Every structure is written in structure tokens, then in C-alpha cells.
Amino acid sequence: MEGMVLAFFVPALVFIGLVLPIWVVMHYKSKQSAQSALSDDERQDLSTLILQAEQMVSRINTLEAILDSETPGWRDRMQAENYIKTRTD
């Protein structure tokens, strides 16, 4: 009788002590990696945002080119104004 109890509890303790924690951790890691993948709607939103950012960069470059031609030295003045603002704040 004592041998049967020992034969049952030793594998049960090994399972609870080693296998079960590893199993639970791996389960939740796989759940997390499955949720971290982007859905189709999120991918479409991301590509739309990337396109808008590229358009904004193009517009900013155009505006800076216009400012460079119409107001030479505007960058130096902006840097000086920002420097003064940060020193007084």
C-alpha cells in the first residue's frame, strides 16, 4: 500500500513542481505572441500612417525650401530663439 502511494505522489510532485510551471509559462508566452501580431486592419492603418508621414516630410521639405529662398538665415534665427527660450525657462 505504501508503495502505491509513493508511486502516485512522486510523479505528481514532479509534474506539479517542474512540468506544470513550465507548461503555464509557455502557454502564456504563446498567447502573448499570438496577440502581438498585427491584424489586417492594423496593418492597413499603419501603412496609411506611413504614407501620411512621408507626405508630411515632403511638404516640410518644400516649405523649408521656400523659406530658404524667401528668408535667408531663418534657421539661424529659429535656433537662436529656441536657445533663448530654453535658457529663460
N, C-alpha and C positions, 0 to 999 in steps of 0.2 A: 504494500500500500504506500509506504513511504517512497519507494522508487517511482511510482506512478505520479505522485505529487511533484517530486523533483523533476521528472521528465516533462511535466507540463509547465512548471513555473520557470525553469531555466530558459527555455526558448521564448516564453512570454516576456521575461525580463529583458532578454537580448533584443527582442522586437521593440519593446517599449523604450528601451534605453538608447538603441542605435538606429534601428531601421525607421521607426516612426518619425523622429525629428528630421532625419534626412528627407524622408518622403514628404513631410509637410513643407519644408523649406523649398524643395524642388517644385512642388505643386504651385506654391505662390509665386515663385520666380517665373514659371511658365505662364501663369495668369498675367503677371505684370508685363512680360514681353509681348504677349498677345494684345494687351490693351495699349501698349505704347506704339504700335503700328498705326499709321495714318489711314483714315478711311478715305473713300473716293471723294467725298465732299470736302474733307480737309485738304486733300492734295490739290483739288481744284481751287480752293480758297488760297492756298499757299502759292500756287502758280499765278493766280490773279494778283496777289500782293507783290510777288517778284516782278511782274510786268509793270505794275504801277510804280514800284521803286525805280526801275530802270527808266521809265518815262520822267520821273521826277529828277533823276540825275541829269538826264538830257536837258530838261528845262532849266535846271540850276546852272549848268554849263553855258547854256545860251544866255541867260540873264547875266552871268559873270562876264561873258564876252562883250555884251552890250555895255555893261558898266565900265569895263576896261577901256572901251573905245570912247565913251562919252565922259567919263570921270576918271582920268588917270590918278593913281595914288589912293583910290578909295580903300584898298585893302590895308594900307599902312595906317590910315585914319581909323579904320574899324579896329585894328589891333591896338592902337593907342587908346581908343575909347574903352575897349574891353579891359585893358590893363588898368586904366584909371578907375573903372567901376569896381574891379576886384580889389584894388588897393584901399578904396574908401569903404567897402562893405565890411 
